[in-house]
Amino acid sequence: MQQDNAVRVYLVESHPKNRGRSGEFEGVGAHLFAIAVKEAKERGFDAVYFTPKNSY
């Protein structure tokens, strides 16, 4: 989960029910990103890399 003094998230995905503002739970994706940033800071890193499941 670490490379080049950064936290890397290998799969970024959200359940269809939680996408957009009309989802069942709002802010799920943003919350997961915040957890990754918090983990990076706790490890003394300044970067987080995300790899999406799909490219658009």
N, CA and C atoms as an extended XYZ file, in Angstrom:
168
Properties=species:S:1:pos:R:3:atomname:S:1:resname:S:1:resid:I:1 pbc="F F F"
N         0.822       -1.199        0.000 N   MET     1
C         0.000        0.000        0.000 CA  MET     1
C         0.859        1.254        0.000 C   MET     1
N         2.144        1.137       -0.063 N   GLN     2
C         2.959        2.346       -0.099 CA  GLN     2
C         3.962        2.264       -1.238 C   GLN     2
N         4.216        3.371       -1.850 N   GLN     3
C         5.187        3.473       -2.936 CA  GLN     3
C         5.622        4.922       -3.006 C   GLN     3
N         6.928        5.133       -3.119 N   ASP     4
C         7.448        6.493       -3.233 CA  ASP     4
C         6.958        7.405       -2.109 C   ASP     4
N         6.971        6.890       -0.889 N   ASN     5
C         6.519        7.667        0.273 CA  ASN     5
C         5.107        8.196        0.093 C   ASN     5
N         4.223        7.338       -0.343 N   ALA     6
C         2.826        7.700       -0.544 CA  ALA     6
C         1.943        6.488       -0.262 C   ALA     6
N         0.698        6.730        0.010 N   VAL     7
C        -0.289        5.668        0.128 CA  VAL     7
C        -0.927        5.505       -1.244 C   VAL     7
N        -1.034        4.263       -1.693 N   ARG     8
C        -1.659        3.984       -2.987 CA  ARG     8
C        -2.929        3.182       -2.756 C   ARG     8
N        -4.025        3.662       -3.308 N   VAL     9
C        -5.304        2.966       -3.261 CA  VAL     9
C        -5.484        2.329       -4.632 C   VAL     9
N        -5.522        0.991       -4.671 N   TYR    10
C        -5.503        0.282       -5.940 CA  TYR    10
C        -6.861        0.158       -6.614 C   TYR    10
N        -7.916        0.263       -5.883 N   LEU    11
C        -9.226        0.113       -6.498 CA  LEU    11
C       -10.160        1.161       -5.914 C   LEU    11
N       -10.659        2.018       -6.754 N   VAL    12
C       -11.604        3.045       -6.339 CA  VAL    12
C       -12.929        2.727       -7.004 C   VAL    12
N       -13.929        2.457       -6.196 N   GLU    13
C       -15.209        2.038       -6.738 CA  GLU    13
C       -16.301        2.408       -5.745 C   GLU    13
N       -17.461        2.712       -6.252 N   SER    14
C       -18.598        3.028       -5.404 CA  SER    14
C       -19.800        2.223       -5.879 C   SER    14
N       -20.574        1.748       -4.957 N   HIS    15
C       -21.785        1.005       -5.304 CA  HIS    15
C       -22.749        1.955       -6.011 C   HIS    15
N       -23.448        1.488       -7.041 N   PRO    16
C       -24.378        2.374       -7.762 CA  PRO    16
C       -25.389        3.087       -6.867 C   PRO    16
N       -25.789        2.450       -5.755 N   LYS    17
C       -26.747        3.098       -4.845 CA  LYS    17
C       -26.168        4.337       -4.181 C   LYS    17
N       -24.850        4.462       -4.167 N   ASN    18
C       -24.217        5.556       -3.446 CA  ASN    18
C       -23.584        6.580       -4.366 C   ASN    18
N       -23.895        6.552       -5.635 N   ARG    19
C       -23.315        7.504       -6.581 CA  ARG    19
C       -24.211        8.738       -6.703 C   ARG    19
N       -23.578        9.886       -6.788 N   GLY    20
C       -24.330       11.131       -6.973 CA  GLY    20
C       -25.013       11.594       -5.703 C   GLY    20
N       -25.727       12.682       -5.827 N   ARG    21
C       -26.397       13.271       -4.660 CA  ARG    21
C       -27.698       12.564       -4.307 C   ARG    21
N       -28.214       11.751       -5.217 N   SER    22
C       -29.470       11.065       -4.936 CA  SER    22
C       -29.241        9.655       -4.406 C   SER    22
N       -28.006        9.342       -4.039 N   GLY    23
C       -27.675        8.012       -3.539 CA  GLY    23
C       -28.249        7.759       -2.165 C   GLY    23
N       -28.219        6.502       -1.786 N   GLU    24
C       -28.741        6.114       -0.476 CA  GLU    24
C       -27.926        6.763        0.650 C   GLU    24
N       -26.609        6.777        0.484 N   PHE    25
C       -25.725        7.418        1.444 CA  PHE    25
C       -24.909        8.457        0.698 C   PHE    25
N       -24.915        9.684        1.150 N   GLU    26
C       -24.205       10.764        0.474 CA  GLU    26
C       -22.783       10.886        1.017 C   GLU    26
N       -21.811       11.076        0.122 N   GLY    27
C       -20.440       11.342        0.530 CA  GLY    27
C       -19.588       10.125        0.827 C   GLY    27
N       -20.015        8.947        0.389 N   VAL    28
C       -19.261        7.726        0.671 CA  VAL    28
C       -17.879        7.790        0.038 C   VAL    28
N       -17.804        8.148       -1.237 N   GLY    29
C       -16.518        8.217       -1.926 CA  GLY    29
C       -15.578        9.228       -1.296 C   GLY    29
N       -16.089       10.394       -0.992 N   ALA    30
C       -15.262       11.435       -0.365 CA  ALA    30
C       -14.746       10.976        0.994 C   ALA    30
N       -15.568       10.258        1.731 N   HIS    31
C       -15.151        9.763        3.040 CA  HIS    31
C       -14.008        8.752        2.897 C   HIS    31
N       -14.109        7.865        1.903 N   LEU    32
C       -13.049        6.880        1.686 CA  LEU    32
C       -11.742        7.560        1.291 C   LEU    32
N       -11.820        8.594        0.465 N   PHE    33
C       -10.617        9.348        0.093 CA  PHE    33
C       -10.021       10.025        1.331 C   PHE    33
N       -10.864       10.552        2.192 N   ALA    34
C       -10.385       11.207        3.408 CA  ALA    34
C        -9.649       10.217        4.311 C   ALA    34
N       -10.128        8.989        4.381 N   ILE    35
C        -9.450        7.964        5.179 CA  ILE    35
C        -8.062        7.691        4.612 C   ILE    35
N        -7.943        7.616        3.286 N   ALA    36
C        -6.637        7.384        2.660 CA  ALA    36
C        -5.678        8.539        2.944 C   ALA    36
N        -6.168        9.765        2.885 N   VAL    37
C        -5.328       10.933        3.171 CA  VAL    37
C        -4.896       10.923        4.637 C   VAL    37
N        -5.815       10.594        5.535 N   LYS    38
C        -5.483       10.514        6.960 CA  LYS    38
C        -4.398        9.464        7.191 C   LYS    38
N        -4.521        8.308        6.560 N   GLU    39
C        -3.517        7.251        6.691 CA  GLU    39
C        -2.156        7.722        6.192 C   GLU    39
N        -2.149        8.425        5.067 N   ALA    40
C        -0.890        8.948        4.523 CA  ALA    40
C        -0.239        9.910        5.507 C   ALA    40
N        -1.016       10.814        6.056 N   LYS    41
C        -0.477       11.790        7.019 CA  LYS    41
C         0.070       11.100        8.261 C   LYS    41
N        -0.644       10.081        8.746 N   GLU    42
C        -0.188        9.351        9.928 CA  GLU    42
C         1.133        8.637        9.669 C   GLU    42
N         1.380        8.237        8.431 N   ARG    43
C         2.633        7.570        8.066 CA  ARG    43
C         3.728        8.573        7.697 C   ARG    43
N         3.384        9.860        7.698 N   GLY    44
C         4.367       10.892        7.378 CA  GLY    44
C         4.512       11.147        5.890 C   GLY    44
N         3.537       10.714        5.106 N   PHE    45
C         3.573       10.903        3.657 CA  PHE    45
C         2.788       12.149        3.267 C   PHE    45
N         3.133       12.692        2.107 N   ASP    46
C         2.433       13.868        1.591 CA  ASP    46
C         1.624       13.569        0.342 C   ASP    46
N         1.524       12.304       -0.048 N   ALA    47
C         0.841       11.994       -1.304 CA  ALA    47
C        -0.018       10.743       -1.164 C   ALA    47
N        -1.096       10.729       -1.945 N   VAL    48
C        -1.973        9.567       -2.076 CA  VAL    48
C        -2.185        9.352       -3.565 C   VAL    48
N        -1.982        8.124       -4.023 N   TYR    49
C        -2.229        7.769       -5.424 CA  TYR    49
C        -3.459        6.894       -5.495 C   TYR    49
N        -4.338        7.191       -6.428 N   PHE    50
C        -5.535        6.397       -6.629 CA  PHE    50
C        -5.506        5.769       -8.011 C   PHE    50
N        -5.869        4.516       -8.091 N   THR    51
C        -5.989        3.827       -9.370 CA  THR    51
C        -7.467        3.467       -9.541 C   THR    51
N        -8.147        4.049      -10.516 N   PRO    52
C        -9.563        3.750      -10.708 CA  PRO    52
C        -9.766        2.358      -11.282 C   PRO    52
N       -10.912        1.791      -11.028 N   LYS    53
C       -11.250        0.485      -11.578 CA  LYS    53
C       -11.412        0.579      -13.089 C   LYS    53
N       -12.049        1.636      -13.541 N   ASN    54
C       -12.298        1.862      -14.971 CA  ASN    54
C       -11.692        3.188      -15.382 C   ASN    54
N       -11.306        3.292      -16.625 N   SER    55
C       -10.877        4.596      -17.136 CA  SER    55
C       -11.985        5.131      -18.032 C   SER    55
N       -12.223        6.408      -17.967 N   TYR    56
C       -13.312        7.009      -18.752 CA  TYR    56
C       -12.768        7.876      -19.834 C   TYR    56
